[in-house]
Amino acid sequence: MSDEAPKLTHINASGTAHMVDVSTKDITSRIAVAEGSVTMRPETLDLILSGNAKKGDVLATARIAGIMASKKTHELIPLCHPLALSKVTVDIEPDQKLPGLRVTATTKVSGQTGVEMEALTACSIACLTVYDMAKAVDRGMEISGIRLLEKAGGKSGHWTAVDDTKNGFVGGT
């Protein structure tokens, strides 16, 4: 293993930002999973789960928003490659302990670059959509914990947040 510090891939030798050339990379199956949460008052969670929010079905709308956003990641984040995603799921589960909702987004592609940013974007936008749909009754909601849980595929292989002690992270879901 090299003692050399990791290099930022989106900065070239002259120090300017550029899109990484992935044309020589192998096409492999790649997957990424991200998570986040929206903490809210118990009454707000009950309202969302009952399906009686004024704006409509909060969970379905947030799920669709996350999926749509993942497909537009390259339009939102300047140096991301456009990807033909083969699968995107956004799961939203109530968590009475928060209280609130836990959002998990999974993205998949067969390609030359990873789908981590697409999973993170899906998760972020789903959380923001929950906020937008319920802000009339609870402006104090808090979005937190958005992070990558897992990625697989490509040259760097499989990675999980639980196993990432190299970067000082010890923990998990």
NORURFEN-V199333 format. One record per residue. N is the residue number from 1. PHI is phi as a letter, one per 40 degrees, with the letter a starting at -180 (* if undefined). OMEGA is omega in degrees with one decimal (none if undefined). Layout:
[[N:PHI:OMEGA] [N:PHI:OMEGA]]
//
This chain:
[[1:*:-176.9] [2:c:174.9] [3:c:-178.8] [4:c:179.4] [5:c:177.7] [6:c:-179.2] [7:b:175.0] [8:c:-174.2] [9:c:-177.7] [10:c:176.5] [11:b:-178.5] [12:c:-175.5] [13:d:-179.7] [14:c:175.3] [15:g:179.8] [16:b:179.5] [17:c:176.9] [18:a:175.1] [19:c:-178.6] [20:c:175.7] [21:c:-178.8] [22:b:-172.6] [23:c:-179.8] [24:c:179.5] [25:c:176.2] [26:c:172.3] [27:c:178.8] [28:b:174.4] [29:c:-177.2] [30:b:-178.7] [31:a:175.7] [32:a:178.4] [33:b:178.4] [34:b:178.2] [35:b:174.7] [36:a:179.0] [37:a:174.5] [38:b:178.5] [39:c:-175.8] [40:a:175.5] [41:c:178.8] [42:d:-179.6] [43:c:178.8] [44:c:177.5] [45:d:179.0] [46:c:178.9] [47:c:179.7] [48:c:-177.2] [49:c:178.8] [50:c:-178.1] [51:g:-176.0] [52:b:177.9] [53:c:-176.6] [54:d:-176.5] [55:c:178.5] [56:h:-176.1] [57:c:-175.8] [58:c:-175.3] [59:c:179.2] [60:c:-179.6] [61:c:179.4] [62:c:178.2] [63:c:-179.7] [64:c:179.1] [65:c:178.5] [66:c:179.4] [67:c:179.4] [68:c:-178.5] [69:c:-179.3] [70:d:-179.4] [71:c:-179.4] [72:b:-176.5] [73:d:-178.8] [74:c:176.7] [75:c:-176.5] [76:c:-176.4] [77:b:-165.2] [78:d:-172.3] [79:b:177.0] [80:c:176.5] [81:c:171.8] [82:c:-176.5] [83:b:173.5] [84:c:-176.8] [85:c:179.1] [86:c:178.6] [87:a:172.5] [88:a:172.4] [89:b:174.8] [90:b:179.6] [91:b:-178.9] [92:b:-177.2] [93:b:175.1] [94:c:176.0] [95:b:-176.9] [96:c:-179.0] [97:c:-178.5] [98:c:-14.2] [99:c:179.2] [100:i:-175.8] [101:b:173.3] [102:b:-177.9] [103:b:175.7] [104:b:178.9] [105:b:178.0] [106:b:178.9] [107:b:-177.7] [108:a:178.3] [109:a:164.5] [110:b:-173.9] [111:a:-175.5] [112:b:177.8] [113:a:-173.4] [114:c:-176.3] [115:b:-179.7] [116:c:-177.5] [117:c:177.7] [118:c:177.6] [119:c:178.8] [120:c:177.9] [121:c:178.8] [122:d:-179.3] [123:c:-178.9] [124:c:-177.1] [125:c:174.9] [126:c:177.7] [127:c:178.9] [128:c:178.9] [129:c:174.4] [130:d:179.7] [131:d:-177.9] [132:c:-176.3] [133:c:-175.0] [134:b:-175.1] [135:c:179.9] [136:c:-179.7] [137:b:-176.2] [138:a:179.7] [139:c:-178.5] [140:c:178.3] [141:d:-179.2] [142:b:175.3] [143:c:-177.9] [144:a:171.7] [145:g:179.7] [146:c:-177.3] [147:a:174.9] [148:c:177.0] [149:c:-173.5] [150:a:169.9] [151:a:179.5] [152:a:177.9] [153:h:179.3] [154:g:-175.4] [155:c:-177.4] [156:c:173.7] [157:g:-174.0] [158:c:179.0] [159:b:171.7] [160:b:178.6] [161:c:-178.5] [162:c:-176.7] [163:c:-173.3] [164:c:177.1] [165:c:179.2] [166:d:-178.5] [167:c:177.1] [168:g:-179.8] [169:c:174.9] [170:b:-178.9] [171:i:179.9] [172:i:-175.1] [173:c:none]]
//
